[in-house]
Amino acid sequence: MRRVRMGLLAAVCVLPLTGMPALAEPPQGPVFQDGEAQPVFDPAQAVREDLFVTAPVDSDRDGQDDVVHVQVVRPKETEQGLRVPVVYQASPYFSGGNDVPNHNVDTELHVPEKPGNRTIRTAGGDERIAAAADISWAYEEYLLARGYAVVYGESLGTGQSTGCPTTGAENETIGAKSVVDWLNSRAPGHDASGVPAEAAWATGKVGMMGVSYNGTLPNAVASTGVEGLEAIVPIGAISNWYDYYRSDGAVVAPGGYQGEDADVLAKYVHTRADREPCRTVLDQLTADQDRITGDYSPFWDERNYLDDVDKVHAAVLSVHGLNDWNVKARQAAQWYAALREQDVPHKIWWHQSGHTDPLRLREQEWLRTLNRWFTRYLYDVPNGVEGEPRATVQREDGSWTEEAEWPAPDAREATLRPTPGGPERGGLIAARVPGRVSESLHDDAGRLAEDLAAAPSSPNRLAYFGAPLAAPARVSGTVRAELALTFDRPAANVTALLVDQAPDGAVTVVTRGWADPQNRHAIDRTSPIEPGKNYSINVVMQPDDYVFAPGHRLGIVVLSSDHDFTLRPKPGAGLELDLSRTRFRLPIVGSVE
């Protein structure tokens, strides 16, 4: 085992021993063993201070730069001259949230109208300021003990920070980035009395980390290319806010939050004491998000961090749940793919749970991975993490595998086509379907997608299943449904599910996707649907990594509205699927034939 101690360099002078005071002991420095920082500092003696950092943005339009409230927690040895790197968590949640109703989703779908005829339903109701919560973190003691300072930053418009919350817009990124700048002496800071405050105790190397919104802000700040941000650990994080609240033109909710949208979230976190300055900003947010068409727009483009992935240089350790239907898997998969193309140091953990922190799932191995990542990129200790397998995937039985990369490098695209019988259970085959065969369904948003998939027959969906598998077949990546559809009205939802049928007949939804057929040409443009005309509609499902066991059947289910995710119009819309022109493309390791 290799044990290395890093401390301050001291100049030693040879002096007469008689009558001279003893030299002061240098402060404890960090210690590394087997490429990991060791717990040699006492978190109980940490220095804690509240400060304020000025951000170069005026999002509340009061004529003054916004101010970010930060809380610094650092080893006491920094009072003796030790300089340490920082793990920084930015969040809009440190001061709680307000009671904000979601939008009504039991509504008819948009049909293009003449300009000026649109109406927008807003989330009204009273909002309450939540009591400020103490800033703390499950990782705080762990990081302090290993020689990192922990810094918390309240996002603009929340807690003691000024400015306005805008659900991922540029001002929030600038606010969070300003703390990294302050830690590198590029932005001014002060204490509560206005006395200037500098981070002389910091090395300037910063890592950002958090879950959900707290993990999204690291993606946002990294996309600015800010100097000093050396590593980020986004957990269950967003890379493109459009994909959080929309899907190929369809208005889609995060799982468990039907009717939430960008304005609802902004109002929820809007906890600054004086909230009046932000009311105009929040009203504009409601209008600009556009729940009418669902089209991509400059509003959403501002909140798309993929646009600036070429600026990212921070090493990214990404974590996401394969069953996270709040922040869906596409968020991590597309960010990871973009980072890989830019040759940014990257690693990903996929687990089988939902929207959660891996600390709750695999504590010791996760902490070891996290420690090695920060040791390598914040302390510059060459521990070889960049040469290790880049993908850690938890399998359905709870076991974990290490793989060279993700998606699985040996996955190959398989194309399957439906055969007649969809109202009950049709087939899935690799060969082309001879002749033109069409099958119909009628929308009923009151029915759960899971129930429709499991039903032996239903007029509200079409289901197609392959033969029982002779060997395991793994889907690793993104499944695409290329549907040839005819509609009996000018607006409808389109939903597709990948499902697993067990030998006992039980059906499990593996992944799913949604689309608005009016956005079939582009997500930023609505194109009218002519009833009775057949259209090619592509539904891109959420990326996944799933193994179908031998004896199980792989299935695809097509329906219209998805009760838990899409808008829910009145029942009745008719969809007709042309089987001969429909195909499903799946990234497969193994064989599904």
C-alpha positions, 0 to 999 in steps of 0.5 A: 500500500502506498501512503502519501502525505501532502502538506505545506512546504516549510523553510528551515533555518539553522539557528542556535538552540539556546533561548529560541522558541520551538517552531510551530508544527505545520498543519495536518495535510491530506493523506492518500492511500491506494489512490484515495484521500484518507480521513485524517481531519476532524469534521467536528472542528470545522470552520463554518461561515455564511458569506455572499457572492456577487453574480454579474447578472440582474435577474430581478431587474432591480438595477443591482447585481444579484447576490448568492448566499453561500455557506462555507464549511472547511477544515480548521487547518485552513485557519493555519494556512492549509489550502484545500479543494472544494466540493460545492453543492448549489441548490434551490432547495436549501430553504424549502419550497412553496405550496404551488398547484400543478396545471390541469392535464385533463384538457383537450390537445392543441389544434393550430389556430389563427394567431391571437386565439390561444389561451394559456392555463396558469397555475394559480393559488397562494404560495407560502414561504417555507421556513429556512432549513439548515444547510447540511448534507449526508456527504459533509463529514465524509468530505471534510474528514478527507481534506475537502471544504464543502461549500453550499450555494443557494440558487438565485431567488431562493433563501437568502440569495437575491435574483429570481428562479427561472428553472434552468435559465442562464441567470441561474447558471451565472449565479452558480458559476459565480461561486466557482469564480469567487473560489478562484478570486475572480468574483467579489464576496462579503460577509453579512456586514459587508466586509469583503471576504476572500477564499484564501484557504482554497486551492481553486480546484472545485468539484460540483455534486448533487442530486436532481436540480442540485445535480443539474446545476453542475451540468449547467456550470460545467457547460460554461467552461469556467476555469477551476471546475475540475470535476462534476458528479451529476446524480439524476440530473437534467441535461436539457430542460425541454426533455424534462417537460416535453417529448418530441412536441408532446407536453409530458410530465415528470413521473409523479408530478403530472401537471408540473411545468417550468413555472410551477417549479420556479414558484415552488423554489421562490423562497427569497424574503421579498418576492414581489420583484420576481412576479413579472419574471415568473409570469413571463415564464408561464407564457414562454414555456408554451403548454399549448404547442409543446414546440421547442423554442428559444425559451427551451434552447436557453435551458439546453446544456447540450448546446455548450457541451463542447466547453465542458472540461470538468471530469464527469462521473454521472449517476442515474436510475434506469427506473427514474421516471422523474428525471428520465434516463434520456437526460443522462444518456444524451449528456454522456454520449455528448461528453464521450464525443468531446473526449471529456473524462467520463464515467457512468453508474446506472442503477435499477432504482428510481430518482435517488442517491447511490449512497442509499444503494451501494454505500461503500463501493459508491464512496470509494468510487467518489473518493477516487474521482475527487482524489484524481481530479481535485488533488491531482493524485494519479490513481488511474481512474481514467483507465478503469471501465467507464460503465457500472451497471446494476442488473435486474437481480441486484448484482453489479457489472463493470463494462468498458463503455455504455451503451454496451459496445457489442449491441447491434440494431435489430429490426422487428415488425408487427404481425396482425392481432394487435387488439389482442396480442399480435406477433413480432418478427424480423421478416417483412409483413406481406400486403397492407394490414391495418389495425385500430385503437381508440384513445382512453386517457383514463386507462393506465398504460401498465393496465393496457399493456397487461390486458389480454385484449383492449380496444385502447391499445395495440400489442405485439409480442415475439416468440419466447426467447431461447437465450437472454437478450439485452437491450442496451441503448435507445429503442425507436418505434417507426409508426405508420399512423392515420388519425381521425382528428387533427390532434392526438398523443402517441405513446409506445412501450417496450414490455416484458411478458413472463412465462406466467403471462405477467407483463412489465413495462420496461421503457416508453416514449411519447410524441406529438404527431404535429411535430413529426417534421421538427420539434420546433415546428407544428405541422397540422394533421389531416384526418384520414391521411397516413403519416410516419411518426417516430417515437423515441423511447427512454434509453435503457439497459435491460435483460430479457430472460430466457422464456420471456417474450419481448413486446411493443405496445402502441397507444395514444395518451399515457395517463401518468405522463401526457395531457389527458383529452376526452376519450375517443380519438382513433388511430390506425396503424399500418403494420406493413410500414411499421417497424421497431428498432432495438439495440440488442446484445444477443438475439431476439429472433 
